[in-house]
Amino acid sequence: MKDNFFKFPSTPHLATLAGVNIRGDKVLSESECNEFLQHELVVEEKVDGANLGISFDSEGNVRAQNRGAYLHLPGSGQWRKLGDWLALRTDTLFWHLSNQFILFGEWCYAQHSVFYDRLPDWFLGFDIYDKQFGRFLSAERRDALLREMCIAEVPVLARGHFEYPEIQKLLSASKLSDQLAEGLYLRFDQDDWLAQRAKLVRPAFIQAVEQHWSRPAIRPNRLRLEVRG
């Protein structure tokens, strides 16, 4: 299997909320939104971390990627904990991912706009990409593989059929903090595979992101089992 770089695709907005500047991102049309909502959905918290992909090349070397590039391990800045985190899990990850899958998730060591103090781990998985078939696993298959790898997943908020106002009501406090969540990820599957995903971002988030990237200092988030002295 080739070791070509695969970048996590951008997720379209389900709709635009008042006060949200989409900044060129794709937004589903009204008809596309209505069609999307016809399906049974999995609604997850959109966690405010750094997108991290974990995979192995054909020689068994672990690779970590962020957006469009591989990271140089052990890492620095917001990635300073990544090398040690991977070292403890490399054998387990390789056993399940091998050269076939890419594990995607949020790396949450550093605060971005939302401060988390109840993280189950620094990394929260949300998708698994099958390089052989060129598709993402269904939520059921993803969840099973995450459990086998002992990888924490992003909070699942609800499952079922929803009207748009019901989706909006799910934009509330984070399950990992007392602060408001960044937003929602919504997805539906077809058989063993992801069929489509969309997101809904709360209005204050874009401004918070701009303020975050203007701050040079890193503030670590907290694990929920972390000892506080």
N, C-alpha and C positions, 0 to 999 in steps of 0.2 A: 504494500500500500504506500502511495506517495506521501511525502512529508510536506505537502504544500500548506502554506499558511492559510488559515480560515479565520476571517474576522467575524465577530458576532454581529449579526445584522441589526440595523436600527429598527425600532418598534414604532409603528404609527400610533398617533393619538386617536382614541376612540371618538373624542369630540373636544372642542375648545371650551374651557370654562372662562367665565368673565375674569379678566385680569391676567390671563396667561398669554405670554408672548411666545408663540410657537417657534419663531426664528427659523423658518424654512423647513421644519420637520413635516413629514407627511401626516395629514389628517384624513381619517375616513370620511367619505361623503355621507350625507344623511341616509341614502339608500344602503351604502355599505355598512353603516353603523346599525341600521335596522336589521339587516341580514345577519350581521355578527351576533346580535342579541337574540336571534332565533335559536341559537345553539345552547346546549348545556355547558355552562362555563365553570372554570376554576378561577376564583378571584384570590390573588395573593397580594401581600403588602409589597410595594415597590420600595426596596431598602436603599438607603442613600450611602452607598459605598463606592469602591472602585471596581469596575468590571474586570474580573480575573478569569482567564481560561487556563486549565491544567491539562496537559496531555503528555504523551511519550512519543519519541521518534522511533524509527525502525530499528535503532540500535539499543533501545530501552532507556534512553536519557530523558529525564523529566524536563518539561518545558513549561514555563509560565508566561502568559501573554496578557497584555493590557491594551485593549482597543486594537491598534494597528501594528504592534511591535512586540517582540519577545523581550522579557525582562532579563537583566543581568543579575543572577543570584550570587550571594545571598540576599541582596537588596538593601536599599537605604531609604530614608525618609518614611513615607507611609508603608513601605514594603519591608521595613527593618525586621519584622517578626516572621516574614514569609519563609526564609531559608530554614529556620528552626522548625516552623510548622510543617513544612514539606518533609523534612528529614524524618520526622516521627511517623509519617504516613505514606512514604514513597512505596514501600513494598505492597501495602494494601491497595493503594491506588493503581499500581502497575498490574496487580493481579486482576483487577476488574476492568480497567480502562485499556490496557495493553496499547497497541497502536491503532485501535479502532475508534475509540471514543475521545471526545473533548468534554471535560467537565467545566461548566461555566457557573459563576456565582459572583457574589459581592464580597470583596475584601474590606473588612470594616474596622481595621485597626485604628485609623485616623478619622476623627470627626470631619465631616464635610459641612453640610448645613444642619443636619439633625444629630443631636448628641444621644448616643445609645448607652444605657447603663445596665441593660439586661440581655446582653448578647449571649447565646449559648456557645459561640465560638467566634473566632475572628473571621472565618469564612462561612458563608451561607450559600449553599447550592441552589440554583433555580432552573438549570437546563443541562441536558446532555446531548451532544451532537454525535451522530453516527457517521463517520467519514466514509465508510463503505457504501452506505445508501444515500448519503448527502441529505439527511433529514434529522430533525430533533425527535427524541423519544417522547411518547405520550407521558402525561403526568403520572399515570399508574406505573409505567415501566421506569420512569425517572425516579419516583419515590422508592421503588423497590431496590434500585441500584444504589441510591444514596444511603439507604438503611444498611445494605451490605457493606458499604465502605465506611460506615459510621460518620457520615457527613451530615451536619445540621442543614436544614433547608429553610428557605424564607417562610415567614408565617403564611399559612393558608387561612383566609378569612371566611370564605363561603364557597359553596358549590351548588349549582342549580341553574334555573332559568330566571332572568331578572329583567325588569323594565329599567329604562335609563335612570329615572329618579331613585330607584332602589340601589343602583350602582353608586350614585352620588352620595347616598347616606352612609356607604361603607368608607367614605373618606373621613376618617376620624383619627383618634390617637393611635400612635404606633404600639404594636405589641411588644416592642423592644425598648420602649422609652415612655416617659410621660408627655413627650412632645407630640405634635401632630405628625402623622406619617407623611412621607414625601408624596405618595400617591398609590395607585393600584396597577397591578399587572393582571390582565384578563386573558384567558386562553381557552381554546376548545380543541379537542383531539378527534382524529378519525382513525379508528382501529388502533394500531400500535404506535401511531405517529402524531406529533403536533400538526394541526391543520392551520391554525392562525392565532396570532396574539395581537393585543392592543394594550395601550396604557392610558391612564387618566391621572394627570398631575395637578396637585392643588395649586391655586393661584400664587401663593407666596413663595413657592419653591424656586422659581427662576431667579427672583431677586436674591434669595438666600444663596444660591449657587454663585452668583456674581460677587457677593460679599465674601463668600468662603475663599474664592481663588485670589482675592486681594489680600488675604492674611498669610504671612510667610510661616508662622509658627504652627507646629503640629500639636493638636490636642488629642491624646488617645481616648477612644471610647472605653467602656468597661464591660468585662464579662460578668454575667450574673452570679457566678460562683467565685468571683475574684475576692480575695481577702483585702479588706480595707482597713488600714491602720490609722 
